[in-house]
Structure formats: structure tokens, C-alpha cells
Amino acid sequence: MADERIALVTGANKGIGAAIAEGLAAQGLSVVVAARDAARGAETARRIGAQAVMLDVTDDASVTAAAKEVRDRFGRLDVLVNNAGISGGRSQAPGAVDLGTIRTIFETNLYGVIRVTEAFLPLLRAGTDARIINVSSGTGSLAWMTDPSHGFAVRGSMAGYPVSKTALNMLTVQYARALSGDGITVNAIAPGACATDFSAALGITLERTAAQGAAVVIDLATGTARPTASFLSDEGEVPW
């Protein structure tokens, strides 16, 4: 156990999160599947040879309990993947915004990341070559959204999901700056749109698989390169 790297992935019972957890387990890491649906999390963990913990990123008590459980099991954490996120559905068009929907999106996609990262920081500081990876989105890129030649610039506008990911990108930079002295790297990744329940909720049909989207996270978590304060995809750096 002392030589194994310990990784926790939030929202890991399905979709890209499950693919990330499976890929990390295949690389020899001891993986904790964190999911708010305890039964589905346990099922995924059994399937990929991992462990499971119940964790709802929107609930303080749940996150605190999960951090204690990981501390009791392992005493440290080497990789934290903040993957849990929601699309928020369709009530996000500027001019017809449901403010409750926006709050719900931010509670998971931004505040949830803060809540989890703060709770697990003591374990990451006790880890080796610790890495935090925040699953963002290319839709959070201001450069892409304002480039008339980019596909994102011609899509319908949304006041929730992409805004939450732009905020997550800035949060990534702030944590990277704050934790540089601890030797903890913090990066955001754009996995690309994949065929998951997440995209289905937005009415989008895709061919790219969750495993393809997960590959950049697995490489960042296990590779020798140690960038920090970066926004990355499987094609390289994404413009902020």
C-alpha cells in the first residue's frame, strides 16, 4: 500500500468519471470511486477493481465524512479528480434564465469543487507528487467562445454551464498558485464532448466515447510531466 498511488474521482459511478476511474485502476493506482449514489458507486468499484465511498459534492457533511473515510483507509491522497458536474438542462438561455437552475449548476460545478478540494487538502499534502485535476470544458474557454471561426461561438448561448466552467478555470489557477509551495499541481482539462448521460441531457448525440474523453486525465494523473495552472485537452493546451 505504501508504494501504491491513491486516487479519488468524484462523480465516478458513470460516464467520463467511471472511465477515468477505470483507466487509473488499469494503470495500477488504488482508486476510490466517489459517488452520491452509493449503490451505483459500489457497483462501478466492483467492476473495475476499486473501492467506493459515498460523496455528494453539494453536501458538507457528506464530503467531510468521505474525507475521513479515505484518511482512515489510506492516510493520504495522491490524485484528486474533481469530475462531478451537471449540465443543468435547457433553462439557461439569456433572456429566459431560471435562476434556480443557475444556482444548482454552480453548487455542483464550482462550489462542489471548492468543498471537496478543501476537505481533501490535508490528505493531498500528506501524499506524494500530489495532483489535482479539475474536469472543465472547452465551453469554458473565453477565447474559443469569442472566436467566430470556432464552433462554440455559433452555438446557442447559455448562462449557466459554460459560465460555471469559466469560473472553474480561474479557480484552478488560484489553487495552482496557492499550492505551488506544497508541490501540488492543479490543472483543468477539457475532455471534449462525449456520448454520456450528460450530453444526452442537452439533447446532443455524439460518437466520441467516455474512454476517449478520460484519456487526457489519465495521462495527466500518471505521466512524468508536471504542468500546473494549465488548461489541457488531448490535443494540447486550450486557450483560456
N, C-alpha and C positions, 0 to 999 in steps of 0.2 A: 504493500500500500504506500510506503514511503516514497517509492520511485515512480508511482503512477501519478499522472496529472489528473486533477479533479476538475470537471466542467459541469456547470449548471446552465440549462437552457430553459427560458421561460416560454410559455405557450407551446410546449413541445409535444403535445399529445397528437397533433395532426399537422398537415401542411408542411411549410418550409421548416418550422420548428422541429417536427419529427424527423425530417430529412437531415437537418443539422445534427440532431442528437444521434441518429443512426450513423452518420458519417464520422462523427467524433469517436463513437464507440468502436467503429471499424479501424480507426487509427490507434486504438489501444488506450484511449482515455477512459477513466472511470466517470461515467456520465450520470447526472441526475436529471431526470425528466420532470420539470416543474409544470404543473397544470392546475387550473382551478377546478377541472372535472377530475376528481381523484381516481375514479374508476377507469376513465379513458387514459389518464396518465399512467396508471399501473399497467394497463393492457399494452400500451406502447413500450413501456420499460421492459416488460417480459419479452416482447417480440424482438427487441434489439439487444437484449442482454445488459440492461442498465438498471438503475434504481429510480424510484419515483418519490416525489414529495408534492403534497398539495400546496399550491401557492396561487393566490388571487392577487394580481399586482395592484388592484384598486383597494385592497383592504389591509390596513396597517397591522392588525393582529395576525392575519394570515401570513404576511411577509415576515414578521418578527418570528413567528413560530417556525417557518420554513428555514430561516437563517439559523435558529437554534438547533434544528434537527440536523442540518448539514454540519454545523460545528460539532455536534455530539458524535456524528458518524465519522467525520474526516479530520476535523480540527483546522481545516484550511480550505481555500478555493483558489484554483489557478486560472480558470477561464469562466467568465460570466458572459453569457449571450443574452442580451435583452431583446428577445424576439417577439414577445406577446404584443399584439396590436390588433386594432379593429379598423374596418373601413368606414363604418358609420352609415352605410347605406346611401340613399339618394337625397336626403333632406338637407343638402349643403349648398345649393345654388345661391350665390349672392343675389339678394333681392327677394329671396324666398327661404331664408335660413330659419331652421328650427334651432334656437339657441341651446335647448336641452341636448340636442344631438351633438352640437359642437363641444359642450362641456363633457359629455360622455366620451367622445373621441380623445380629448386632451387628458382625461383622467387615466385612460389606459396608455395612450401613445407617448405621453410626456411625463405626467406626474407619476405614472406607474414605474417608469424607468428610474426616476429620481428615488422613489420609495425603495425599490429593490436594490439599486446601487448603494445607497446609504446603508441599508441593512447588512449588505454583504461586504462592505469595505474592510471591516476588521479581518474577515477571513481571507480576502484578497491580499491584504498586507502581510498575512501570515503565509501566503503562497509563494511559489517560485515562478519567476518570469510571468507574473500575472498579467492577464489581458482582459479588457472589457470590450465587447463588440456589440454595438447598437444597430439593430436592423432598421434601417431607414428606408428611403425610397427615392428613386430618381425624380419623382414628382416633387420632392423637397428641394430640388436644385433651382435656385433663382435664375441661374444662367440659362438652364435648359428651358425654363418656363417663359423666359423673355426673348428667346432666340426664335425668330419667325420661321427658321428652317427646321426646327426641331418639332417632332410630333406632339410633344406635350403642350407646345404653345398654341396649338389649334384645337385642342380638346376643350370640352366644356369646363367652366370654372367651378371650383369647389372651395368653400370657406372653412372646411374642417380638416379632412385627411391630409392634403398636401401641406397645409399650414402647420399642422402638428409635426410633420416630418421636418420642415424647415427649422422649427423650434428645436427639435431633437438634434439636428445637426449642430446648432450653436451650443446646445447643452454638451454635446460630445467634445467640442473644442474646449469648453470651460473645464470639464473634468480632466481632459488631457493635460491642460496647463497646471491644474491643481495637483495632479498625481504624478507629475513628471519626476519629482524628487523621491517618490516611493518606487520608481522604476516600473510603474504600472502603465501600460499603453492603453489608449482609449481611441477607438475608431468607429466610424459609421460606415455601413455598407448599403449599397443599392443592389438587391438580389435580382432585380428585373421582375417583370410581371410573370407569374406562373399560374398554371392551372390548379388552383386550390379553391376551397370553400370561400376564401377571402375574395378572390376575383369574381367568383360566381355571385357573391352578394351585390356586386356592382354591375352585374349583367354582362361580364366580359368573358368571352370564350378564348382560350389560349392553348398553344401546343407546348410551350416551354414547361418542363417538369419542375416539381419542387426540389428534386435532387440537383438539377442544374442550377437553381437559384441558391441552393445551400452550399455549392462548391466553394464560392469565394469566402464564405465564413469559415469553412473547414480549413482552407488554406491559411487564412489569417490566424486562426487559433493554433495551428500546429506547425507552421513554417518557421524557418530561421529568421526571416525578415521581421523587423520590429518597428514598423511605422507607427506614428501616433499623431492624433489630431488630423487624420486623413479621412476622406470620403472616397470609397473604393467600390468598384464593380469588377466583374470578371474580365473586363476589358481594360482595366487600369483606373486611374484617378477620375473621379466625377467632379465637374466644376461645381463649386458651392453656389 
